[in-house]
Amino acid sequence: MKQFPLSLSGTSGAERQYGIDGVGSPLDIGAWRGVVLMAQYTVTLGTYEVRLEAYDPSGNTWGLLVAKSGLTGTGSWVLQVHPELTPVANAYVSAAIPDRWRAVVAASGETPSATFTLAARMLP
């Protein structure tokens, strides 16, 4: 499992992109088919969303795989993505993660401020 802290503070609508390698690069997954993403957060101002995005090499763009929005206050969120799971809203997604993906933390509000810690565990 890889873990890294995210400290966010920025202007309205600021979006921060983080790769699971801890330096902002997307993760190349190799033979892994799924992931467990765990977020611990403390939001002091604004509202946040955590997203898993998939990379499309043909268009050199990122697309939404799954998101959890409306994060405020203090809490935790666990999301499991794997093709053999039965979907459950905000908890399990039945999909294979792509070869390249990233975690994105997006903020909204006039002066958003929060601290997030994300951890990911790859699933065979």
Phi, psi and omega in degrees: 000137177250139179230147175204146180274146175238121175248120186243138171196128182190192182277172182306133178075009181299140179233132179243136180246132182227132172271158183288354178278356174088352179242010175097001179271147175296157180267128171271119193270345181064235185272357181291145181248346183211176181208148167252119178251125180242131180238130170247133185214152170227112180258119179264328176216139177092186178231143185235159176225137173250130182233148166255125181241145179255143180269134176251101184294334181292327179251359183053046182228168177246140178233151182289129173262311178199153180215153171237116183248173177076025180281120177221167178067215181239137179182192178219158180213133178237131179232132176245128179238119180196144183293343182263005180273150170274124184300137173222126184308131177063017180220311183230136177235130179268090179199150173274135177288147182285173179301324178233131178212169178209161172260138180234133174248118182246137182248151171221156184119167185294312180224072184294147178207131181197165172234129178238143167238124178248145173225146179229141174231122182284145181243137180289000000 
